Amino acid sequence: MTSILEFSGEISFENCINKIIHGDCLEVMRNLPNNCVDVIITSPPYNLLNSTGNGLKKNTKTGKWKNAAIKNGYAEYEDNMPYEEYINWQRECVAEMCRLIKDDGAIFYNNKNRVQNGLLQNRGEILTGFPLRQIITWKRSGAINFNPGYFLPTTEQIYLVCNKNFKLAKGANKNTDVWEVTQEMKNPHPAPFPEELIDKIVSSTTGKIILDPFGGSGTTAVSAKKFGRDFILIEKSFEYCKLAQSRIDGKEDWRNVGNNSRENSKQPLQERLLVLPFPDEY
Ligand SMILES: C[S@@+](CC[C@H](N)C(=O)[O-])C[C@H]1O[C@@H](n2cnc3c(N)ncnc32)[C@H](O)[C@@H]1O
């Protein structure tokens, strides 16, 4: 069974391989040595619940997205920091990630541009000063759009931040920089990666050790294992650590771990897509 290690202030790198670390990712990363991992694939919380629109405000029962799983936030993280604080926190996380990757290492950092109060919140604010090489657009599936004022948002960004010597796996450059992958619909975590998206990243790289500091339900580890790579997962919520453990170990009932399962939904797909992660913050 994949072990969940409790972070208690110190940790040895060797001990982290193919483990789930329950702890704060900044604290854990600060305890890992320089240049120790090949690839980082991660999606931090997007700070969605500090929305200026009413669609995603926490504890409101209104808005078009009142049923969105993410509206309740994560199990142990509120996702509503003041904007400056969020940017500074994410910059600290990316700085640690840059310290951890090898000379030919890469970070695939998923986040999303937002418009708030009529102003662009471009995630360039997080990534300025780091070695950004390319921006991949992840295009999710469409759904029914109830909002007469907006085109239906379906895209997010995956920022490839990497050191000079990073090269794609042979043949991976036949992909374009727009990836159409349907969002995940059966995972009880409120904002999971679709496995297909991470498979695409892992198979486009050759690195052996893959880290996800915002591990969530463990999709990065599941994919790493599938392609014969090692993983290190860090996650703040124990509930999600257990969910990740169950998935990594191939337990058939993993979709019942946690309290928010959408597995048994009888709703048609188009309706379920409405309540999926990242519905955007009108
Ligand atoms: C967008 S989700 C990641 C989902 C993941 N990619 C998956 O496929 O399930 C972000 C995750 O970061 C976790 N998180 C929030 N703050 C954290 C912190 N300081 N350290 C570690 N994890 C944190 C949340 O609990 C949440 O599970």
The ligand as an SDF file (V2000), in Angstrom:
LIG
                    3D

 27 29  0  0  0  0  0  0  0  0999 V2000
   -6.5990   22.1980   -7.8330 C   0  0  0  0  0  0  0  0  0  0  0  0
   -6.4150   21.0670   -6.5240 S   0  0  0  0  0  0  0  0  0  0  0  0
   -5.3240   19.8560   -7.2080 C   0  0  0  0  0  0  0  0  0  0  0  0
   -6.0590   18.6930   -7.7690 C   0  0  0  0  0  0  0  0  0  0  0  0
   -5.1610   17.6220   -8.3770 C   0  0  0  0  0  0  0  0  0  0  0  0
   -4.4490   18.1250   -9.5270 N   0  0  0  0  0  0  0  0  0  0  0  0
   -5.9660   16.3870   -8.7610 C   0  0  0  0  0  0  0  0  0  0  0  0
   -5.8400   15.9050   -9.8840 O   0  0  0  0  0  0  0  0  0  0  0  0
   -6.7540   15.9080   -7.9290 O   0  0  0  0  0  0  0  0  0  0  0  0
   -5.3900   21.9050   -5.3670 C   0  0  0  0  0  0  0  0  0  0  0  0
   -5.0870   21.0910   -4.1200 C   0  0  0  0  0  0  0  0  0  0  0  0
   -4.1540   21.8160   -3.3290 O   0  0  0  0  0  0  0  0  0  0  0  0
   -4.3900   21.4970   -1.9570 C   0  0  0  0  0  0  0  0  0  0  0  0
   -3.7050   22.5220   -1.1470 N   0  0  0  0  0  0  0  0  0  0  0  0
   -4.1300   23.7750   -0.8410 C   0  0  0  0  0  0  0  0  0  0  0  0
   -3.1920   24.4280   -0.1350 N   0  0  0  0  0  0  0  0  0  0  0  0
   -2.1500   23.5690    0.0080 C   0  0  0  0  0  0  0  0  0  0  0  0
   -0.8860   23.6660    0.6240 C   0  0  0  0  0  0  0  0  0  0  0  0
   -0.4930   24.7920    1.2590 N   0  0  0  0  0  0  0  0  0  0  0  0
   -0.0480   22.6110    0.5770 N   0  0  0  0  0  0  0  0  0  0  0  0
   -0.4360   21.4600   -0.0570 C   0  0  0  0  0  0  0  0  0  0  0  0
   -1.6340   21.3120   -0.6550 N   0  0  0  0  0  0  0  0  0  0  0  0
   -2.4770   22.3550   -0.6380 C   0  0  0  0  0  0  0  0  0  0  0  0
   -5.9060   21.4590   -1.8540 C   0  0  0  0  0  0  0  0  0  0  0  0
   -6.3230   20.7120   -0.7310 O   0  0  0  0  0  0  0  0  0  0  0  0
   -6.2670   20.8030   -3.2050 C   0  0  0  0  0  0  0  0  0  0  0  0
   -6.4180   19.4080   -3.0500 O   0  0  0  0  0  0  0  0  0  0  0  0
  1  2  1  0
  2  3  1  0
  2 10  1  0
  3  4  1  0
  4  5  1  0
  5  6  1  0
  5  7  1  0
  7  8  2  0
  7  9  1  0
 10 11  1  0
 11 12  1  0
 11 26  1  0
 12 13  1  0
 13 14  1  0
 13 24  1  0
 14 15  1  0
 14 23  1  0
 15 16  2  0
 16 17  1  0
 17 18  1  0
 17 23  2  0
 18 19  1  0
 18 20  2  0
 20 21  1  0
 21 22  2  0
 22 23  1  0
 24 25  1  0
 24 26  1  0
 26 27  1  0
M  CHG  2   2   1   9  -1
M  END
$$$$
